[in-house]
Amino acid sequence: MKLSRDLKLLSFSLFLWALGEGLFIYILPLYMQSLGANSVQIGALFSFGAVVMAVALIPAGLAVDHFGPRSALVSGWILGAVAGAIMAAAKGIGWFAVGWGLYRLTAWVMPAISSYVTHGRGDLPPERALTAVSSMYQAGLIISPTLGGFIGEHYGLRANFIVGTIIFAASSISILLMSHQAPHPHEQRVRPVELLSNRRFLGFMALIFLIMTALYIGFDFAPKYLNDVKGINIQQIGWVGTASAVGGLALNQYLGRRPPRRGLILAIGFILCYAAILLQASWVGWFAVGYFLRASYNVARSLVDAMVTRVVSPSQYGVAFAVSQTVVTLATAVSPTLAGLLYTASPALPFQITLALAPVAIMLIWFFVPRAASVEHKPLAVAAPAD
């Protein structure tokens, strides 16, 4: 069971995108601080970005179901490159916020990616296909955080965004080579509003919002915490970022081969260990181990989408993936603002909350998350590329 040509192109595009994003994603709080933002403003900026993501997702999912996912992928990739250029050119936090908002707006590609992969997966189970493709994003992050730490330390943090934008442009070329994937025929579609009557889906989404909020608190402040409290410099933060990418690649492969419910429980356990390490350790090697484990959060997002296929019709995949990713994104919108306030009171508080709530999340999944598929689904054929 192998990936198709188009899924390989998508995987390669994600690899290149991560190569560029990884140059700056782990030092974002430090760059914001260098532009004049304080801890509360940094948290607000992360929340603003998450809100922008949430606003984009459901309209994007509806468009994917009606027009197919490729147009969303192409437009998102191009806008992301433009946003990277704006962030690189920003001289103050105001213009950076504009670029950051545009960059997070490209989240409309997320339901398109999940839909494209799920419909074009061939004989692969959804969880295997989704984690196989997303693992290439993690592979792209292996080198770039360490390289980004070196660039930021020697040439200034702005250089990270300049190089990243150039790589984004290259990634966009690969997306343009992908085939069009036709949506479900109109007569076979189920109205998106019918999701509102799917109690199993809605209950699952409510549970996922609570769990992902508890797990994400402190994520965006981890680099600042390591720098402020643990004395880790920018280059060392790049090293632990690379460890996170290695973890993402390895854990995608490991957790993607498990039933999604079991994989989700394991992912939360790994995040619990990550929070404990950040609070107790003092050696950069242990922080690398913690970041390796924290990469399971992104795997958990893929596993949530895999579980969505158990409770919705294939004709609703685009909007259902958009809803699930909106729910996760809303969790990432609530968490940074709360984390900023907590961090101001005590830098350790956000991570202590994750440590306390992770066992509760495991229990909730064990008792309430869907155990088996309730909806039959078949993959769609991919249309030939247009001349």
C-alpha positions in Angstrom: 0.0 0.0 0.0 1.7 3.1 -1.3 0.9 6.8 -1.7 -0.3 8.0 -5.1 1.6 10.5 -7.2 -0.6 13.3 -6.0 -0.2 12.4 -2.4 3.5 12.3 -2.9 3.4 15.8 -4.4 1.3 17.0 -1.4 3.7 15.3 1.0 6.7 17.0 -0.7 5.0 20.4 -0.5 4.4 19.9 3.2 8.0 18.9 3.6 9.2 22.1 2.0 6.7 24.2 3.8 7.8 22.8 7.2 11.4 23.4 6.1 10.6 27.1 5.8 8.2 27.4 8.8 10.6 25.6 11.1 13.1 28.4 10.7 10.9 30.7 12.7 8.0 28.9 14.4 10.0 28.0 17.5 11.3 31.5 18.0 8.1 33.4 17.3 7.7 34.7 20.9 11.2 36.0 20.9 10.7 37.8 17.6 7.5 39.3 18.8 9.3 40.5 21.9 12.0 42.0 19.8 9.3 44.0 17.9 8.0 45.4 21.3 5.4 43.0 22.5 5.1 42.0 26.1 3.9 38.6 27.5 0.2 39.5 27.5 0.4 40.9 23.9 2.3 37.8 22.8 -0.5 35.6 24.1 -3.1 37.9 22.5 -1.3 37.6 19.1 -1.3 33.8 19.2 -5.0 33.9 20.2 -5.7 36.4 17.3 -4.0 34.0 14.9 -6.0 31.1 16.2 -9.3 33.1 15.9 -8.4 33.9 12.2 -7.8 30.2 11.6 -11.1 29.3 13.1 -13.0 31.9 11.0 -11.5 30.5 7.8 -12.0 26.8 8.4 -15.8 26.1 8.0 -16.2 28.2 4.9 -13.2 26.4 3.5 -14.7 23.1 4.3 -17.9 24.0 2.5 -16.0 25.1 -0.5 -14.0 21.9 -0.6 -17.2 19.8 -0.6 -18.6 21.8 -3.5 -15.5 22.5 -5.7 -12.9 20.0 -4.6 -9.8 20.7 -2.5 -7.1 21.7 -5.0 -8.1 25.4 -5.4 -8.0 25.8 -1.6 -4.6 24.2 -1.5 -3.1 26.4 -4.3 -4.6 29.7 -2.9 -3.5 28.9 0.6 0.1 28.1 -0.3 0.4 31.4 -2.4 -1.1 33.5 0.4 1.2 31.9 2.9 4.3 33.0 0.9 2.9 36.6 0.7 2.3 36.5 4.5 5.8 35.3 5.2 7.2 38.3 3.2 5.1 40.7 5.2 6.3 39.3 8.5 9.9 39.4 7.3 9.6 43.1 6.3 7.7 44.2 9.5 9.5 46.9 11.5 7.0 46.9 14.4 4.4 44.7 16.0 1.5 46.2 14.0 2.7 45.1 10.6 3.9 41.8 12.0 0.3 41.3 13.3 -1.0 41.8 9.7 1.4 39.3 8.3 0.7 36.9 11.1 -3.1 37.1 10.6 -2.7 36.4 6.9 -0.4 33.5 7.6 -2.9 32.0 10.0 -5.7 32.6 7.5 -4.1 30.0 5.3 -5.5 27.4 7.7 -8.3 27.0 5.1 -5.9 24.4 3.5 -6.3 22.1 6.5 -9.7 20.6 5.6 -8.6 20.5 2.0 -5.5 18.5 3.0 -7.6 16.0 5.0 -10.2 15.7 2.3 -7.7 15.3 -0.5 -5.8 12.6 1.4 -8.9 10.8 2.6 -10.5 10.7 -0.8 -7.3 9.8 -2.6 -5.9 7.3 -0.2 -6.6 4.2 -2.2 -6.5 1.1 0.0 -4.9 2.8 3.0 -7.0 3.2 6.2 -7.7 6.9 6.9 -5.4 7.1 9.9 -2.5 5.6 8.0 -2.9 7.9 5.0 -3.4 11.0 7.1 -0.4 10.3 9.4 1.8 9.2 6.4 1.3 12.5 4.6 1.5 14.7 7.8 4.7 12.9 8.8 6.4 14.6 5.8 5.7 17.9 7.4 7.4 16.7 10.5 10.3 15.4 8.4 10.8 19.0 7.1 11.0 20.3 10.6 13.9 18.0 11.5 16.7 20.3 10.1 15.1 23.7 10.0 14.7 24.5 13.7 18.5 23.9 14.3 19.3 25.9 11.1 16.8 28.6 12.3 18.6 28.8 15.7 21.9 29.2 13.9 20.5 31.9 11.5 18.8 33.8 14.3 21.8 33.7 16.6 24.3 34.9 13.9 22.2 37.0 11.5 19.2 38.2 13.5 15.7 36.8 13.8 14.4 38.7 10.7 16.7 36.5 8.5 14.7 33.4 9.5 11.6 34.9 7.9 13.3 35.9 4.7 14.8 32.5 4.1 11.5 30.8 5.1 9.5 32.9 2.6 11.8 31.8 -0.2 11.2 28.2 0.7 7.5 28.8 0.8 7.6 29.9 -2.8 9.3 26.7 -3.8 6.7 24.6 -1.9 3.9 26.4 -3.9 5.3 25.1 -7.2 4.8 21.5 -6.1 1.2 22.2 -5.1 0.5 23.5 -8.6 1.5 20.2 -10.1 -1.2 18.2 -8.3 -4.2 16.8 -10.1 -7.7 18.2 -9.6 -9.8 16.0 -7.4 -13.6 16.1 -8.2 -16.0 16.7 -5.3 -18.9 14.2 -4.7 -21.6 14.5 -7.4 -24.3 16.9 -6.3 -27.0 14.3 -6.2 -24.9 12.2 -3.7 -24.2 15.1 -1.3 -25.7 15.3 2.2 -26.6 18.8 3.3 -23.9 20.2 5.6 -26.6 21.4 8.0 -27.4 17.8 8.7 -24.2 17.6 10.8 -26.2 19.5 13.4 -28.4 16.5 13.9 -25.5 14.1 14.2 -25.3 13.9 18.0 -22.4 11.5 18.0 -20.3 13.9 16.0 -21.3 17.0 18.0 -20.6 15.2 21.3 -17.2 14.1 20.0 -16.4 17.7 19.0 -17.3 19.1 22.4 -15.1 16.6 24.1 -12.2 17.3 21.7 -12.4 21.1 22.5 -12.1 20.5 26.2 -9.2 18.1 25.8 -7.2 20.1 23.3 -7.6 23.3 25.3 -6.1 21.5 28.4 -3.2 20.1 26.4 -2.3 23.2 24.5 -1.9 25.6 27.4 1.7 26.7 27.5 2.7 25.4 24.1 3.3 28.8 22.6 5.1 30.1 25.7 7.5 27.1 25.9 10.4 28.8 24.0 10.0 31.9 26.2 9.9 29.7 29.3 13.0 27.9 28.3 14.8 31.2 27.6 13.5 33.1 30.7 13.5 30.5 33.4 15.8 27.7 32.2 18.4 29.8 30.6 18.3 28.1 27.2 19.6 30.3 24.3 18.1 30.8 20.8 20.4 28.2 19.2 19.5 25.6 21.9 15.8 26.3 21.3 16.5 25.4 17.7 18.0 22.1 18.8 14.9 21.2 20.9 12.7 22.3 18.0 14.6 19.7 15.8 14.0 17.1 18.5 10.3 18.0 18.2 10.4 17.4 14.5 12.1 14.0 14.9 9.4 13.2 17.4 6.7 14.2 15.0 8.1 12.0 12.2 8.6 9.0 14.6 5.3 9.4 16.5 3.3 9.8 13.3 4.6 6.4 12.2 4.1 4.8 15.6 0.7 6.3 16.5 -0.6 6.1 13.0 -0.3 2.3 13.1 -2.5 2.1 16.2 -6.3 2.3 16.3 -7.0 6.1 16.4 -8.7 6.0 19.9 -5.7 4.2 21.4 -3.3 6.4 19.6 -5.0 9.5 21.0 -4.7 8.2 24.5 -1.0 7.5 24.0 -0.5 11.0 22.5 -2.0 12.6 25.6 0.3 10.5 27.8 3.3 11.8 25.9 2.2 15.4 26.4 1.8 14.7 30.1 5.5 13.6 30.2 6.5 16.7 28.2 4.9 19.0 30.7 6.6 17.2 33.6 10.0 17.4 31.9 9.7 21.2 31.3 8.9 21.8 34.9 11.5 19.5 36.5 14.5 19.4 34.1 17.4 21.8 33.7 19.5 20.1 31.0 18.9 20.9 27.4 19.0 17.2 26.5 16.0 16.6 28.7 14.2 19.5 27.0 14.9 17.8 23.7 13.2 14.6 25.0 10.2 16.7 26.1 9.9 18.4 22.8 10.2 15.0 21.1 7.2 13.8 23.1 5.2 17.0 22.6 5.1 16.4 18.9 2.3 13.9 19.6 -0.1 16.9 19.8 0.0 17.3 16.0 -0.4 13.6 15.5 -3.4 13.8 17.8 -5.0 16.3 15.3 -4.6 13.8 12.5 -6.1 11.1 14.7 -9.1 13.3 15.5 -9.7 13.6 11.7 -9.4 9.9 11.3 -12.0 9.4 13.9 -14.3 11.9 12.3 -14.5 9.5 9.3 -16.2 7.0 11.7 -19.2 9.3 12.4 -20.0 11.3 9.2 -20.9 10.6 5.5 -18.1 10.8 2.9 -19.9 13.6 1.2 -19.5 15.7 4.4 -15.8 15.1 4.9 -14.8 18.6 3.9 -17.1 20.4 6.2 -16.7 17.8 9.0 -12.9 18.1 8.8 -13.4 21.9 8.9 -15.6 21.7 12.0 -13.1 19.4 13.8 -10.2 21.6 12.9 -12.2 24.7 13.9 -12.8 23.1 17.3 -9.1 22.3 17.7 -8.2 25.8 16.5 -10.6 27.4 19.0 -8.8 25.5 21.7 -5.6 27.0 20.5 -7.3 30.4 20.5 -8.4 30.2 24.1 -5.2 28.7 25.4 -2.6 31.3 24.6 -4.5 34.3 26.1 -5.0 32.2 29.2 -1.4 31.1 29.2 -0.2 34.8 28.8 -2.1 35.7 32.0 -0.9 32.7 33.8 2.7 33.2 32.7 2.6 36.7 34.0 1.5 35.4 37.4 4.0 32.5 37.3 5.9 31.1 34.3 5.4 27.5 35.5 1.6 27.7 35.8 0.6 26.9 32.2 2.6 23.7 32.3 1.3 22.7 35.7 -2.2 23.0 34.4 -1.4 20.6 31.5 0.2 18.2 33.9 -2.9 18.2 36.1 -5.5 17.9 33.3 -3.9 15.4 31.0 -4.9 12.4 33.1 -8.5 13.7 33.1 -8.4 13.9 29.3 -7.2 10.3 29.1 -10.2 9.2 31.2 -12.6 11.2 29.1 -11.4 9.6 25.9 -11.5 6.1 27.4 -15.1 6.4 28.3 -16.6 8.7 25.7 -14.7 8.7 22.4 -16.2 6.6 19.5 -14.8 3.0 19.5 -16.0 1.9 16.1 -17.1 3.3 12.7 -20.8 4.0 12.2 -20.6 5.3 8.6 -19.3 3.3 5.6 -16.9 5.2 3.4 -15.2 4.6 0.1 -12.3 6.6 -1.4 -13.0 8.8 -4.5 -11.1 8.6 -7.7 -8.8 11.5 -8.6 -9.6 13.3 -11.8 -6.9 13.6 -14.5 -5.1 17.0 -14.4 -6.5 19.6 -16.7 -4.5 20.6 -19.8 
